[in-house]
Amino acid sequence: MATVPAGLLDGAIDLHYHSAPSPFPRRLTPAEAARHYAENGFRAVVLKSHHHITVMDALSIKDVVLDKLDLEVYGGVALNSHVGGLNPAAVELCMYMGGKIVWFPTLSSHAHIEFHRHHVSNFPSSQLSPEPPLSVLDDDGKLKPVVLEILELVRDNGAILASGHLAAPELIPLFEQAHAMGIEKMLVQHPNFVLGLTHDDARRLTSLGAYIEHSVIMYDPEGPAKLPIDEFTTWIGAVGADRTVFGSDTGQATSPHPADIYRTVAGLLIETGASEDDIRKMTVDNAAALLA
């Protein structure tokens, strides 16, 4: 595997880390995760949970941990059933407390529920009741009024609108509406997992200003998915490094540490011919533009 040049990943940002506490087994607490990222030269991390607003996790360790580290730790909210689903009140609270990302339904999306009904997956499970499916569209195929309320909150607070696990028939009209409303920060998670996006879908979304985030744990040769690095390279070619973002999507009890997986996948991309400039864009610059 190619060696990552010293300093290439300094200032990296991870917009997708799953810390404890969680109904799912997790490897690190927010404090442990923050220390890991700081020790490995990251500039920032966004904590993600499928079940609760993670801003509170970051704020709870601010005085005792974060104020002593050269690292920014942020949170957000995923609009699943445990925060009330498509719930403007949860978004308002998250924004008021300093949240950076609003993920549309993940576990509660139709795409996620159907994917895990028909595929064997390493996705974790818990003893909680099954998530009821949520859609951003009404029976006529139009965005629900509550979705427009949420988009207004995202726009007015300068937050990042994230796809969650919505598939193209819901995601594209959502992002088209967001673009029309003036939302400039949009992020699509793992297009080739659950969402099932095509390259054309991704190009349509990037034409609206969205970035495509890849869960780099999926390209770990020793990880659960073991996707070939050539698949990642093809996606980068389809939308460009200017619109591609690394996200570790780690934190599971058996996953590697995020800094390790960033180095692994960056090294694999360099081995396939990726330039250092493109690696910087995908690990540092593009995520920084979203957090700005």
VENHU-V588355 format. One line per field, one symbol per residue. ss: DSSP state (H for helix, E for strand, L for the rest). phi: phi as a letter, one per 20 degrees, with the letter a starting at -180 (. if undefined). psi: psi as a letter, one per 20 degrees, with the letter a starting at -180 (. if undefined). Layout:
ss=???
phi=???
psi=???
This chain:
ss=LLLLLLLLLLLLEEEEELLLLLLLLELLLHHHHHHHHHHLLLLEEEELLLLLLLHHHHHHLLLLLHHHLLLEEELEEELLHHHLLLLHHHHHHHHHLLLLEEELLLLLEHHHHHHHHHLLLLLLLLLLLLLLLELLELLLLLELHHHHHHHHHHHHLLLEEELLLLLHHHHHHHHHHHHHLLLLLEEELLLLLLLLLLHHHHHHHHHLLEEEEEEHHHHLLLLLLLLLHHHHHHHHHHHLHHHEEEELLELELLLLLHHHHHHHHHHHHHHLLLLHHHHHHHHHHHHHHHHL
phi=.fefggnfefnfcdebceeffafefcecfgfffgfffffdmfebbdeccfcbfegfffffdgfecffedebdcccabdeeffdnmfdgfffgfgffeofdcdefgdgefgffffgefdcfbeffcceffgfffdcedefendffgfffffffffffdmeeedfmdfegfefffffffgffenfddccdejfdcmfmfeffgffffffeofddedffgfdfgdefelffffffgfffffdnffcdcfcfldofgdeffgfffffgfgfffffeofefffffgfdcffffffef
psi=qqppqpihjpjqpojmpnrrqqiqpqgqrggggghggghjjqhqqppqqiiroihhgghijgghghijqmqppraappmrhijjcmohhhggggghjjqhpoprpehiqgggghgihiqpqjprrajqqqpqpqqiqaijjqpqhhhhgghggggijkrppqhckprghhgghghgggghijpioqppqmhjpghkqrhggghghhhijqqoppnihijphjahhlqqhhgghggghhiqhijppppgkaiqhjqrqghghggghgghghhijqqhghggghhfgghhhhi.
